[in-house]
Every structure is written in structure tokens, then in C-alpha cells.
Amino acid sequence: MKQCKYNAMPDKTVFVTVGTTKFDDLITTVLNRTVLEALSVRNYRNLILQIGNSSLKLDCTARYGFDKIETFKLSPSIGKYMQSADLVISHAGAGSVLEALEKRKHLIVVINDLLMDNHQVELAEQLYKDEYLYYCTCQSLLHIVQTMDLAKLKPFVNDKSIDIANYINKIMGFR
């Protein structure tokens, strides 16, 4: 008699994006054993990393509970990758953040604390206060993955895009 592996929860996918930037700390943090294991505990089994302008040589061997790990540098559109994801871990670029929210994806925004005059923090803080996403730095990503309650996040409503665009303009000093 053939034994069937029963998995009550379908395997889930994490999509990580750094946009067109170079944010190697985010990529290496996500690939850290403890972060992969923490994601695996939550039934994430597939990892897709959009690594931007990185020159890192990455090990894409399946490990620590992940069945599949893949990377690519840039794509004309990351929409299809976001659409297939159950969780998006993104740099704090407004375009990537809004795209994930508009696709109603669970989202963790990782602030690049090495950037000077980092207006990304204000945007991420406001969207966190509005309960649309979680945010952190690379140093606190593991803690967020271990403690996040994705059920508490509100779905993003597209009609807020203009409000967020206005907010971005305000904090950037355009208004």
C-alpha cells in the first residue's frame, strides 16, 4: 500500500523584492538559516528573490524547509511574481509597496537603514499604523516573521492610492 503524505495546508510562496536598488543585506538576511526556518514553520516552501543590482553569488539549493529557491536580477514587471506570492517581503520603495498592497498581498516592508535621509520610514510607519503591513529592518526581520499575525492586516482599498501618493509627496517636500 502506497503511503500518501497529507499536508493540511498548501505550500506557500514568499516573494522578496529589492526593486532596481542594491539591498544585499535584505537578500542575505532572508537566506539566513533562522529566517528560512521561521518562514518554513509558517508553511512557506517556495522562495523567489528579485535581487536587483546585486552581484551576490547565491546558493539556491533547497534547504531549511524550502523546496524551491530561485533568484533573478530584474524584470520588466514583477507583477506576476507578486501575484503568485502569499507573502511579499519588500524594500521600502513606494512603487513596490503600493503594487503589493494593491494586489492585496500580505506584506513586510524592510527599511534599508543604511540610506541617508530615509523617508521610507515615514511611509512604512504610516501604512503599519493603518494596519496594511508590517515593517522592520534587516536586524528585526526574524522577529517580525516569528510574531506577525497576518490575519490582523486590513486589505488595501485602491481608492486610498491618491491619499498615499499625497502623503508621499508631503513627506518628500513636494507639497
Backbone torsions as a table, in degrees:
resi	resn	phi	psi	omega
1	MET	NA	131.4	-178.9
2	LYS	-81.9	129.6	177.7
3	GLN	-85.9	133.8	178.3
4	CYS	-104.5	136.3	175.4
5	LYS	-80.0	122.0	179.4
6	TYR	-102.4	126.1	178.3
7	ASN	-125.4	109.2	-175.9
8	ALA	-64.5	-29.1	-178.3
9	MET	-109.9	134.7	176.6
10	PRO	-68.4	150.8	177.3
11	ASP	-64.6	140.1	-176.3
12	LYS	-114.5	159.7	-176.4
13	THR	-115.8	137.7	172.3
14	VAL	-108.5	130.6	174.0
15	PHE	-114.2	125.7	179.2
16	VAL	-111.4	130.7	178.5
17	THR	-131.9	137.8	174.0
18	VAL	-113.5	7.7	-178.6
19	GLY	64.3	-143.7	-179.0
20	THR	-91.2	3.2	-176.7
21	THR	-83.6	-179.4	171.3
22	LYS	-114.4	111.9	-178.1
23	PHE	-136.0	64.4	-175.8
24	ASP	-60.0	-32.0	179.3
25	ASP	-59.2	-39.8	179.3
26	LEU	-65.5	-44.5	-178.4
27	ILE	-63.0	-48.2	-178.5
28	THR	-68.6	-31.3	177.6
29	THR	-66.1	-46.4	-180.0
30	VAL	-62.1	-37.0	-178.5
31	LEU	-81.2	-1.3	177.3
32	ASN	-64.6	141.6	-177.2
33	ARG	-52.5	-46.0	-175.6
34	THR	-66.7	-36.1	178.1
35	VAL	-69.6	-45.2	177.9
36	LEU	-59.9	-42.5	179.2
37	GLU	-65.2	-39.8	178.8
38	ALA	-64.3	-39.9	176.2
39	LEU	-67.1	-40.5	179.7
40	SER	-61.4	-38.0	177.6
41	VAL	-58.1	-30.7	-180.0
42	ARG	-91.1	14.7	174.5
43	ASN	74.4	19.7	171.8
44	TYR	-81.3	129.6	-175.3
45	ARG	-125.8	-14.5	-178.5
46	ASN	-123.9	135.5	-178.3
47	LEU	-129.7	125.5	175.9
48	ILE	-119.2	124.1	-177.9
49	LEU	-114.1	119.9	172.5
50	GLN	-97.0	110.2	-166.7
51	ILE	-101.0	5.1	174.8
52	GLY	58.4	-132.9	-176.5
53	ASN	-89.2	21.6	-178.8
54	SER	-68.5	148.8	173.1
55	SER	-112.6	15.7	178.4
56	LEU	-62.4	142.7	171.9
57	LYS	-99.0	108.7	-171.0
58	LEU	-102.0	146.2	175.6
59	ASP	-91.3	113.5	-178.6
60	CYS	-101.3	21.8	176.7
61	THR	-66.2	133.8	175.8
62	ALA	-60.7	132.7	-176.3
63	ARG	-165.8	163.9	174.2
64	TYR	50.9	41.2	177.0
65	GLY	93.7	-8.1	179.4
66	PHE	-94.0	130.3	179.5
67	ASP	-85.2	-25.2	-174.6
68	LYS	-148.9	129.2	175.3
69	ILE	-130.8	123.6	179.1
70	GLU	-134.6	154.8	179.9
71	THR	-134.5	155.8	168.7
72	PHE	-152.3	157.0	-176.6
73	LYS	-81.1	-68.3	-176.6
74	LEU	-136.0	158.1	177.5
75	SER	-145.9	145.7	177.7
76	PRO	-56.8	-30.9	177.1
77	SER	-145.9	131.1	176.5
78	ILE	-95.9	4.0	-177.1
79	GLY	-54.2	-43.1	-178.2
80	LYS	-66.7	-33.5	178.5
81	TYR	-70.4	-43.1	177.4
82	MET	-62.4	-41.9	-177.1
83	GLN	-61.0	-37.0	-177.2
84	SER	-81.8	-7.8	-175.4
85	ALA	-86.1	148.9	172.3
86	ASP	-95.4	-24.5	177.7
87	LEU	-141.4	133.6	174.7
88	VAL	-112.0	130.4	171.9
89	ILE	-113.2	116.3	-169.9
90	SER	-128.3	151.4	165.8
91	HIS	-63.8	171.2	-172.5
92	ALA	-91.5	19.9	176.3
93	GLY	-63.9	132.7	-174.7
94	ALA	-56.8	-39.7	-178.8
95	GLY	-62.4	-47.6	179.7
96	SER	-65.8	-41.4	-179.7
97	VAL	-62.3	-49.4	-178.7
98	LEU	-64.4	-38.9	179.4
99	GLU	-62.2	-44.4	179.0
100	ALA	-64.6	-43.7	180.0
101	LEU	-64.3	-42.6	-179.9
102	GLU	-66.1	-25.7	175.3
103	LYS	-86.0	3.4	178.1
104	ARG	57.9	44.5	178.7
105	LYS	-95.6	145.4	170.2
106	HIS	-64.1	136.5	-169.0
107	LEU	-138.6	133.6	168.1
108	ILE	-117.2	121.3	177.4
109	VAL	-98.6	128.9	-179.5
110	VAL	-109.2	117.5	-179.1
111	ILE	-77.7	132.6	174.0
112	ASN	-86.7	96.0	-175.2
113	ASP	-75.1	3.3	175.3
114	LEU	-88.2	-11.6	179.7
115	LEU	-77.7	139.6	175.8
116	MET	-82.3	154.5	-179.6
117	ASP	46.7	54.8	-172.6
118	ASN	-81.4	94.7	177.7
119	HIS	-77.6	-7.9	180.0
120	GLN	-62.5	-31.6	-177.4
121	VAL	-61.8	-44.9	-178.2
122	GLU	-61.9	-43.2	178.8
123	LEU	-62.4	-48.8	-178.8
124	ALA	-63.2	-41.6	178.8
125	GLU	-60.7	-44.5	-179.0
126	GLN	-64.8	-44.1	-179.9
127	LEU	-68.1	-30.2	173.9
128	TYR	-68.3	-45.7	178.5
129	LYS	-60.2	-34.2	177.7
130	ASP	-80.0	1.1	175.7
131	GLU	65.9	34.6	177.3
132	TYR	-95.1	-22.0	-173.6
133	LEU	-159.2	171.0	168.4
134	TYR	-107.0	153.4	174.2
135	TYR	-140.1	158.3	-176.3
136	CYS	-166.3	-176.3	168.4
137	THR	-108.1	174.8	176.6
138	CYS	-57.6	-37.9	-177.3
139	GLN	-65.3	-28.2	-177.2
140	SER	-107.5	6.6	-179.9
141	LEU	-59.4	-44.7	180.0
142	LEU	-56.7	-46.8	-180.0
143	HIS	-59.8	-43.1	179.6
144	ILE	-63.2	-46.1	179.5
145	VAL	-59.7	-40.3	-178.0
146	GLN	-72.2	-29.0	-171.3
147	THR	-113.2	-9.4	-175.2
148	MET	-62.9	145.8	173.7
149	ASP	-121.0	94.1	-173.7
150	LEU	-64.3	-23.2	178.7
151	ALA	-66.1	-20.0	-179.8
152	LYS	-82.1	-12.4	-179.3
153	LEU	-77.2	138.8	178.6
154	LYS	-85.9	146.8	172.4
155	PRO	-69.7	141.3	-179.3
156	PHE	-78.9	134.6	179.2
157	VAL	-103.3	126.1	-173.3
158	ASN	-55.3	-29.3	-176.7
159	ASP	-67.8	-8.0	176.8
160	LYS	-83.2	-11.2	-176.6
161	SER	-53.6	-41.3	-179.4
162	ILE	-65.5	-37.8	177.4
163	ASP	-63.7	-42.2	-179.1
164	ILE	-68.9	-40.9	176.9
165	ALA	-60.3	-42.0	177.5
166	ASN	-63.9	-40.0	179.0
167	TYR	-63.0	-44.3	178.7
168	ILE	-60.8	-45.6	179.0
169	ASN	-59.6	-39.7	-178.9
170	LYS	-64.3	-49.7	-176.0
171	ILE	-71.4	-22.7	178.2
172	MET	-84.8	-6.3	177.4
173	GLY	85.8	15.1	-179.9
174	PHE	-83.2	-12.7	179.2
175	ARG	-134.1	NA	NA
